[in-house]
């Protein structure tokens, strides 16, 4: 079994739609640290699970310096961002989204 791990940072804004009053309902930004885990028993014709640069390009092109409300089809919480990223990357099994030093979400496929 092969596991590829790619860590990157993006800067983006979002505002949350919540069922309670919160300052997070206002547009604000974060420097998210995103770690993507991909796993496969077999390597592709290039000898890879997935190219590191393909992971980086997919995430950064779609999310970096964007308003995530315009990209993520659901409320752009860290949880929904992690799940959305996981669904964008081939062989992805887990995504960690670190919103700030003390706030991290992990999404894992079943």
N, C-alpha and C positions, 0 to 999 in steps of 0.2 A: 504494500500500500504506500502510495506517495502522497505527501501533503505539502502544498505550497502555501506560504504565508506572506502576504504583502501588506505593509503598513504605510499609510500616507496621511497627509494632513490636507484638509480643505477649509476654506473660509467661505461662509455663506450666511444668509439671513433667513429668518422664518418668523412667523407668528402663529401661535397655537389657538385653536378654537376649543375652549374648555367649558365644562359645566359649572364652574365656580370662578369667582373673580381672581385674576392673577396678572401680575405685571408681564407675564409671558404671552399675554394676548396682544401686546404691543410688538410691532416689528423690532427685532433685535438680531444680533449676530453672534456667532461662535467660531472658534477655530477648532473644528472637530478633528480628532485623531481617529482614523478608521483603519481597522485591521481585518483583512479578508482571508479566510481559510478555504482552500480548495483541495479536494481529495479525489484520487482515482487509483484504481488497481493497474490501469494501463496508461502508457504514455502515448502521445500522439505521434505523427510521422516525424516531428522535429525532436522527439525525445523529451517532451514536456507534458505536464498536466495542463497547464495554461501559462502562456507567456506573462511574466511579471508586468511588462509594459502594457499588455492588453488590459490587465486589471486596472492599472493606474489610469490609462487613457479612458476607459469606460466610466470610471468613477469621477475623475476630474473633469472630463468634458461635459458631463451631465450635471454635476453638483457644485464644482468650485466657482466661487464668486457669483452665485446665483441666489435668487429668492426661492427657497425650497417649496414654498406654497405653489409656485408655478411649475414644479417638476414632480413632486410626490403627489400621487392622486388622492391620498388620504391625509388626515391631519398630520403634519410633518413633525411628530414627536421623534425622539431618538429611537424609540422602539420601531416605529413605522419606517424610519429611514434605514435602519439595519435590515429589516425584512425586505424592503424594496431593493437595496443593494444586492442582497443575497440572490434575489430572483433575476438580477441582471447579468450575473457572472457565471459562465459555464463551470460545472463541477463544484460550485460553492456550497459549503456545508455549514459555515458559521461566519458571522460578521460581528465585530465589536465596534461600537460607536461610543467614543469618549467625548462627551459634550463639554466637560470642564474637568478640572483636576479631581473632583470628588464624585462625578456623575458619569457612570459607564453603563451601557446596555449591551447585552449579548443576545443575539438571535441565532438559534441553531435549527436547522431543518431536522425533521423527524427521521 
